[in-house]
Amino acid sequence: MTPKSEHLVNLIFKKLKTYKNKKIFLEKDSLNKFILCLFKEN
């Protein structure tokens, strides 16, 4: 993963973890895999 995409994952992870209206169970590894999957699709 490039540093730029890793930074993007970190930003998304932080935003989702601080979202207070709903409880979100999220693991960073799962988010990484999901985003990599999206990148590979295009």
KAMOTA-V881239 format. One record per residue. RES is the residue in three letters. PSI is psi in whole degrees, -180 to 180 (NA if undefined). Layout:
res = [RES RES]
psi = [PSI PSI]
//
This chain:
res = [MET THR PRO LYS SER GLU HIS LEU VAL ASN LEU ILE PHE LYS LYS LEU LYS THR TYR LYS ASN LYS LYS ILE PHE LEU GLU LYS ASP SER LEU ASN LYS PHE ILE LEU CYS LEU PHE LYS GLU ASN]
psi = [136 157 -35 -44 -34 -39 -42 -44 -43 -42 -45 -44 -47 -42 -45 -35 -24 3 116 -15 -29 151 130 122 114 134 141 -37 -41 -41 -42 -49 -42 -47 -39 -38 -41 -40 -37 -28 -33 NA]
//
